[in-house]
Amino acid sequence: MRVSAIVAGLGVRGRDWIREVSSHPHFELAACVDTDRETLETVRSGSGLSADRCFTELEEALAKINCDAVIVATPSERHVEDCSSVLTQGRALLVEKPFTMRLPEAVKLVKLSEQKGVPIVVGQNYRYMRSFRTARRIVNEGALGCMGFVVCQYYRVPHAIASWLKSLEDNVLFGIGVHHLDALRYSLGQKVTGVLAESFTRPGNSLAKGATIQVMLRFDQEIRGLYTASYESSGHEFFEKGQEFYARYVGERGTLHVFQRWLMLCEKGRLPRLVRRGTRPVSEERILLEQLHDGIINGAEPDASGRDNLQTMAVVEACLQSSCEQRWKDPQQLLLEAGV
């Protein structure tokens, strides 16, 4: 059975979703939505949609187009309103990260989706990247033994970012941090039970407060973590398009190093060896679409469901509160306070 989907928000990610939906054998593009008419016309001419299937308002599209699902790729501050409209109409939802800006909003949307009996998939596609999938496999297979701690670092030189993100406090947290924090808890298979965070921006930077963040993490089973992300790095403008990524998974039997797309496993008593990431038969977006399809057709719980993503949103909320209050916060306690 083919699933008809509306794509709302035609920025970079929205256009990615237009391409993925159009090329998927089990999906069809029902309509697209964007407030900018010029953008709408550009996408319309490239996608083959008729003019009567292009809208400037999501509410109008939902009223006029019979569809099974909506992909929300609008700016994050619009997610609550747009997702509420979709779920209230009883349509399945795939929403770009971050799910919402604050945890209580995400909790309300998850409860609404469960009341309506429709799935939510959150676009946390980094967890399905080959490096994180390989790290998850190695941890699950026990090659590192009992895990001790994990370190994750991301640095990017100043670059052009969306205007809504540029002016946002904690922009690096919502821009990239939410991806990495989700991927870390996913690859370890552990809940985060403690967060101590500090966000800041160096003097003279045009970005709002929060272009750099440093986070200490406590996971289940006494695992510790350190996470750093910054949009204020320098000196590597010509390396990997100005981005550097490194993760270190440390266990009692060995350490896994992840640098960009290369992985090296260092086990006790053995020479270091490169670990192959395996093939990438489909895109990370295709994986999320498959989950959406399975949720609609078979009622299966998506791996990246809205309820699962509440754990990630709780970590983000803990980062925001910890940075403000300058003390440890427990994401699990925040979930209880939000009614989860």
Secondary structure, DSSP 8 states (H G I E B T S, - for coil): --EEEEEE--SHHHHHHHHHHHH-TTEEEEEEE-S-HHHHHHHHHHHT--GGGEES-HHHHHHH---SEEEE-S-GGGHHHHHHHHHHTT-EEEEESSS-SSHHHHHHHHHHHHHHT--EEEE-GGGGSHHHHHHHHHHHHTTT-SEEEEEEEEEE-S----HHHHTSTTHHIIIIIHHHHHHHHHHHT--EEEEEEEEE--TT-SS-S-SEEEEEEEEGGG-EEEEEEES---S-TTSGGGEEEEEEEEESSEEEEEETTEEEEEETTS--EEE------S-HHHHHHHHHHHHHHH----TTBHHHHHHHHHHHHHHHHHHHHTS-B-HHHHHHHTT-
